[in-house]
Amino acid sequence: METNPERRIFLKGSIALSVLGTAIGTGLLTPRAVLAAWPADAFAAKKVPDAMKALAGSDQMSDSSEIKIKAPDIAENGAVVPVTVSSGIDGIESISIIAVNNPAPLIASFNLGEGAEGFVSTRIKMGKTGDVVAVVKAGGKLYSAKKEVKVTIGGCGG
Amino acid sequence: MAKKSIKIRAKMKGDVVTVKALMTHPMETGARKDKKTGELIPAHFIQEVTCEAGGKVRLTALWSGGVSKNPYLSFKFKGAKKGDTLKLSWVDNTGKSDSAEAKIG
């Protein structure tokens, strides 16, 4: 069967639009006093640099060997990918988890409070194979590390 | 009351408390379609999780719909003692919220 590239582009465009539509419809894009801290722009961003700019004010990240990501090499089910990030960097303010190839790459951002160690573990959805990036903010700077996870069944289509 | 939506456990080893929590939530991204009707399922996910112990906020998690259904969260912190109460609460994008407490053991 022949695939029509224009049709592909059209489909992509309409998916993006409908996502935006629901975001507005459910009040995601309207500011809310209760959730003032929730960075809607960062989570809605389609590209990693845009997400990081909205979240941390910068997309300048330096690779760090002091960040460890524990995630499976191959995820059989993209809907549930366990990810653990740990880091020994001093003065960590936040840890963010990004799945580069997801429609909205920024998945979660953890702001560490008093006494919290550089360790978070959760389970994320991944639409397709790609890098999982952990971004650690410490002393006003961003450090990152990545790990590729191969996804055999996507978690975004359902 | 409905079935408890949060399971939480806090264990102390040395001076580090390890917290493990499991929440019950559909975590809909808003991009998924209902297979029968073909309509988009509206977004419904936890946006913010806060964990407090000893009167201090230990962790605030900001989430998108990219976190798996029935989310799992684990983290570690120092500066608490056995018997302290750990409180976890979440708020989702529809404004609903829930919370649970556990004693650090």
Interface residues (C-beta under 8 A of the other chain):
Chain A: I15 S18 V19 T22 A23 G25 T26 G27 L28 R32 V34 L35 A37 W38 P39 F43 A79 V80 V81 P82 T84 A99 N102 P103 A104 L106 I107 A108 S109 F110 N111 L112 G113 E114 G115 A116 E117 F119 V120 S121 T122 R123 I124 K125 G155 C156 G157 G158
Chain B: V16 T29 G30 A31 R32 K33 K35 L40 P42 A43 Q47 E48 C51 K56 V57 R58 L59 T60 A61 L62 W63 S64 G65 G66 V67 S68 K69 P71 Y72 L73 S74 F75 K76 F77 K78 G79 A80 V91 N93 T94 G95
